[in-house]
């Protein structure tokens, strides 16, 4: 499983700005494996 931080948090971090939410992309995993590892389904795009 590979997990990548993406989106505005990455941009804001590079610009030394404060950010309040983080988006993640997870690859090489199944929804069931992610749930077993403690991930919580959020929104329509889980996994």
ChimeraX commands (.cxc) that place a marker at each C-alpha (Angstrom):
marker #1 position 0.00,0.00,0.00 radius 0.5
marker #1 position 1.24,3.46,-0.89 radius 0.5
marker #1 position -0.24,6.60,0.67 radius 0.5
marker #1 position 0.25,10.08,-0.80 radius 0.5
marker #1 position -0.70,13.46,0.63 radius 0.5
marker #1 position -2.25,15.53,-2.17 radius 0.5
marker #1 position -4.17,18.74,-2.80 radius 0.5
marker #1 position -4.14,22.14,-1.20 radius 0.5
marker #1 position -2.34,21.01,1.96 radius 0.5
marker #1 position 0.73,20.13,-0.09 radius 0.5
marker #1 position 0.65,23.50,-1.86 radius 0.5
marker #1 position 0.10,25.43,1.36 radius 0.5
marker #1 position 2.86,23.52,3.14 radius 0.5
marker #1 position 5.31,24.36,0.34 radius 0.5
marker #1 position 4.31,28.02,0.67 radius 0.5
marker #1 position 4.69,27.86,4.49 radius 0.5
marker #1 position 0.97,28.57,4.90 radius 0.5
marker #1 position -1.32,27.07,7.53 radius 0.5
marker #1 position -3.79,24.46,6.29 radius 0.5
marker #1 position -6.79,22.87,7.97 radius 0.5
marker #1 position -7.54,19.73,6.00 radius 0.5
marker #1 position -5.53,17.06,4.24 radius 0.5
marker #1 position -6.44,14.93,1.25 radius 0.5
marker #1 position -4.91,11.50,0.66 radius 0.5
marker #1 position -4.61,9.10,-2.26 radius 0.5
marker #1 position -4.11,5.42,-1.42 radius 0.5
marker #1 position -3.01,2.94,-4.10 radius 0.5
marker #1 position -2.28,-0.79,-4.14 radius 0.5
marker #1 position -4.96,-1.60,-1.56 radius 0.5
marker #1 position -8.55,-2.82,-1.46 radius 0.5
marker #1 position -11.42,-1.19,0.47 radius 0.5
marker #1 position -11.56,-4.21,2.80 radius 0.5
marker #1 position -7.82,-4.06,3.54 radius 0.5
marker #1 position -8.06,-0.35,4.31 radius 0.5
marker #1 position -10.98,-0.90,6.72 radius 0.5
marker #1 position -9.08,-3.72,8.45 radius 0.5
marker #1 position -6.14,-1.33,8.95 radius 0.5
marker #1 position -8.41,1.24,10.62 radius 0.5
marker #1 position -9.17,3.64,7.76 radius 0.5
marker #1 position -12.63,5.21,7.89 radius 0.5
marker #1 position -14.71,5.49,4.71 radius 0.5
marker #1 position -15.48,9.17,4.06 radius 0.5
marker #1 position -17.42,10.48,1.09 radius 0.5
marker #1 position -18.28,8.72,-2.13 radius 0.5
marker #1 position -14.75,8.06,-3.34 radius 0.5
marker #1 position -13.63,5.53,-0.73 radius 0.5
marker #1 position -11.38,3.77,-1.53 radius 0.5
marker link #1:1,2 radius 0.2
marker link #1:2,3 radius 0.2
marker link #1:3,4 radius 0.2
marker link #1:4,5 radius 0.2
marker link #1:5,6 radius 0.2
marker link #1:6,7 radius 0.2
marker link #1:7,8 radius 0.2
marker link #1:8,9 radius 0.2
marker link #1:9,10 radius 0.2
marker link #1:10,11 radius 0.2
marker link #1:11,12 radius 0.2
marker link #1:12,13 radius 0.2
marker link #1:13,14 radius 0.2
marker link #1:14,15 radius 0.2
marker link #1:15,16 radius 0.2
marker link #1:16,17 radius 0.2
marker link #1:17,18 radius 0.2
marker link #1:18,19 radius 0.2
marker link #1:19,20 radius 0.2
marker link #1:20,21 radius 0.2
marker link #1:21,22 radius 0.2
marker link #1:22,23 radius 0.2
marker link #1:23,24 radius 0.2
marker link #1:24,25 radius 0.2
marker link #1:25,26 radius 0.2
marker link #1:26,27 radius 0.2
marker link #1:27,28 radius 0.2
marker link #1:28,29 radius 0.2
marker link #1:29,30 radius 0.2
marker link #1:30,31 radius 0.2
marker link #1:31,32 radius 0.2
marker link #1:32,33 radius 0.2
marker link #1:33,34 radius 0.2
marker link #1:34,35 radius 0.2
marker link #1:35,36 radius 0.2
marker link #1:36,37 radius 0.2
marker link #1:37,38 radius 0.2
marker link #1:38,39 radius 0.2
marker link #1:39,40 radius 0.2
marker link #1:40,41 radius 0.2
marker link #1:41,42 radius 0.2
marker link #1:42,43 radius 0.2
marker link #1:43,44 radius 0.2
marker link #1:44,45 radius 0.2
marker link #1:45,46 radius 0.2
marker link #1:46,47 radius 0.2
view
